[in-house]
Structures are given as C-alpha cells and as structure tokens.
Amino acid sequence: MKNYRVTIILLAVLAVLVGAYLLISNLKLFETEKYIYNFNEGKVKASVREIWVDSKDKNYDFVKDKDRWTMVKPAPYKLDQDVMKGVENALLVMQPESEVEKNPADLAKYGLDKPDTKIRFKLDGGTEKTLLIGSQTSMSNIYYVKDSDSPEVYTLTLGTINTFTAPVSDFRDKTLLAVDLGKLKSFTFYKDGVKQFKVDDSGTGRVKWKVVEPVEEDTKGDIFNSIIRNVSQLKIKDFIEDKASNMAQYGLDKPAYAVTLTDETGKSQTLYYGKYDEGKLGSYIRVDNGEAVYTVSMENFKPDNVKLGDILGLSPLSIAIGKVDKITVVDNGKTTQYVNSGKGDDTFTLDGKQVDKANFTTLYVNLMALTSEGYDPAIKTGAPEMTITFDLKDNGGSEKLELIKRDDSSYFMVVDGKPMKYYLTAKKVDLVRHWMGRVFGDN
C-alpha cells in the first residue's frame, strides 16, 4: 500500500512538470520576434537604393544603380558587390540583441540625444530611415541604438554596427586581374626588367602550353597550370595609395619582377612586383602604368619561385616501359645493361638473371625523371659522365641521353647527340645510381 501511494505522488509530480513545460512552450509560440527594421515581410521584397554613413571619422555615400553598388563618398571606388549585398540585407532586416526601453524620457543616458554615428538609407519607394548609434553599454561589444522616428531603444552588437562603419577598404573590390585567365593566350615573365621567358597557348597538340622565348619547347603542363592557378587567386590585400607620387619607396620604380598576361581578346595586363613589406605580410604591386599601389599576399603566387627550368618539358626518357626492349647505362666507363625478358612489359634481366620487379620499376621511374630543370645558353661539350640509351621494341629506334658535368650540382643534357641548353640537378643522377645499386644488389 505504501509503495502504491509513493507511485501516485511521483506520477502527480511528473504531471505537474509536463504541464509546466507545455505551458511555457505554448507561451513562446505567442512571443513576437523583435525587429528594428523588417522590410521583407510583404510579398514584394524591398530594396535599398542609397546609404549614408556619418560619424566623426567616416562619411560614406553608397548608391545603387541597376543592382550595382558604387561609392560616391569619400571617392568613386569600385565596390565588392557581395559585401554591399550583405550591407543592404542587414538594413532591410535588423534584429536587436535586446529591447532596452519602449519610451525613454531621457535619451542622453544612452548617448542617443547627440549620437556620434548615423546610418541613413533610402528604399526604392523613397522611404528614408535613420539608425542612430549611441554609447557603449556595460558590455564592450554592445551599443545602444534606435530608429530616429521610433521611441524604442535597443542594443546591437559591434559586429553588426561594423557592417556599416568598417574602414572604406573593406567595401572596395579587391579584384586585381582584368584579364580572363580562362582564356589566357600568353604569359611573359620578367626579372629586374629583363624578359626571362614567354609561354604561349599552342592551340594544337597534346601540350596546351609552349615556351616560345628564349627557346621553343613544350612545358610541363602540370607545373605551368599550377602557376596559372596561383595567379588566378591573386587579390588585393591592402590599398596603399590611390595616386602614389613616389614609386621608389615601394620598389616599383625598378620592379624586381613583372608578369604580363594576355587573353584571347587581346586584352593585356602587367603586374609589377616591388618590395616585400614584412609588416604588411605582402609585396607592393602596381598594375600596368597605374598610379595606385597595393599589396598582395605571397601565399599563392611567389614570383621569386618561378624558374624557366621548372616549366620546361624536355623529357627524353619519358617512354612507357612496355615499349622498351633494352636499357644501357654507361656510368664513368662502366656499362650496365637491362634486357626485357619477354615475359612481361616490366620484366627485365641483368646478366641473364631476372631482376626484382619492384626495385627495377623504381629505377625506371627515376630514369624517366631525368628531365630538364634549368636553362643555360652556355652549352658545354665534352665527354659525358653518364650515357643512357633506350632501345625500343619492334625496330622503334632508340632514345639516347648523355649527361655532361655543368658544375658540382648539375649536368647539361645531350639528347640523341644534340647538345641542349638545358640542365638537370645532380640529385636526380644520384637517385638513378642509388637504384641501380639496389637492383644490382638483388642479383
């Protein structure tokens, strides 16, 4: 019996709690959301046509014409349309952090009798509204605000207020490139005023990009495409001067680097790179012969990392292993020969014994990787330190690469008896020697 009474009491308490919860939930359904402005309630969405921001240190005037925002004051700057869309939306629908007082007798205590900042805007139909920004509340990022025509005092976060009062640079369009990189026709690179190379869209063949100056050679498509991708991500970081009178202070009187981009329409644009500013974490840049100076981040495109050798596509031994019948390597007078066994495209023998397939495949990959890495017009002749010959199947002829010492860290390339103005690093040759040793050791 005692347990029965306890159960009844517990059920009664539970019923009370459930009832209270349902009552509170229903009450919330009847609560109305607070708005300072809400111009999007009707079927036809409102639109802002002009915005004025007036404060002690800012005086902005934004005007929208045919759905594009422009700045009138402080100067006719080109604006970031996405940013301005956010500004417009923040005015059309504005909810406060809290409602402070419905009909205050004293606006001075909120700093709203003589507000430091006013944000005025005009709608399509001609209706004008003014948002007054008062003093800071006890919380550092919350301010008192009110509409000039309404008695209620609300609060807004500093983040919302900064939507309208941010530095002028936050509203400006940071697009740097005027050329359509999707239709890029040529890319010319300069260092210290001297043309280093020019790459053109070949228009035909399997390789889209071709170096046309100072030599004519296919590019390593993946390397050059990555350069173009990085260039496409260039954005203005800081607006330094709109009309700079002293380019020398930015290193732009004698730019360290320059890039000229030309698209299919013939539109051309040159980016000049000056000094790197540690404080601003960017390089000064000038576009064409303009007077404006900007900074750009060096996170993506770094002109000091662009080298002709990196984009050259000279790959004499880039041949599918299944097409190779015999590989002969002469290294400092010692001859090593690998012969296709005929038992599979990637099965080779050394001195009549089948070699380890995994190690030989890695060796072959490193032989294919003997590609140009730099350009040097000072061709050097002499006895090669290493010669590699691929004899191809089905009387397909042969491919021969000779490596002549250029210096302690690189080798000139001689392809099928023709001295080239290209070189590759000694590290690549060392890797070939390493894997030849591994293959020999397995036998």
Secondary structure as UniProt FT lines:
FT   HELIX           2..29
FT   STRAND          37..38
FT   STRAND          48..54
FT   STRAND          59..65
FT   TURN            66..67
FT   STRAND          68..73
FT   STRAND          78..79
FT   HELIX           81..92
FT   STRAND          93..94
FT   STRAND          98..101
FT   HELIX           108..110
FT   STRAND          117..123
FT   TURN            124..125
FT   STRAND          128..136
FT   TURN            140..141
FT   STRAND          142..147
FT   TURN            148..149
FT   STRAND          153..157
FT   HELIX           158..165
FT   HELIX           168..171
FT   HELIX           181..183
FT   STRAND          184..191
FT   TURN            192..193
FT   STRAND          194..201
FT   STRAND          209..213
FT   STRAND          217..219
FT   HELIX           221..232
FT   STRAND          235..241
FT   HELIX           247..250
FT   STRAND          257..263
FT   TURN            264..265
FT   STRAND          268..277
FT   TURN            278..281
FT   STRAND          282..287
FT   TURN            288..289
FT   STRAND          293..296
FT   HELIX           303..305
FT   HELIX           308..311
FT   TURN            316..317
FT   HELIX           321..323
FT   STRAND          324..331
FT   TURN            332..333
FT   STRAND          334..340
FT   TURN            345..346
FT   STRAND          348..350
FT   TURN            351..352
FT   STRAND          353..354
FT   HELIX           357..368
FT   STRAND          374..375
FT   STRAND          386..392
FT   TURN            394..395
FT   STRAND          398..407
FT   TURN            408..409
FT   STRAND          410..415
FT   TURN            416..417
FT   STRAND          418..425
FT   HELIX           426..442
//
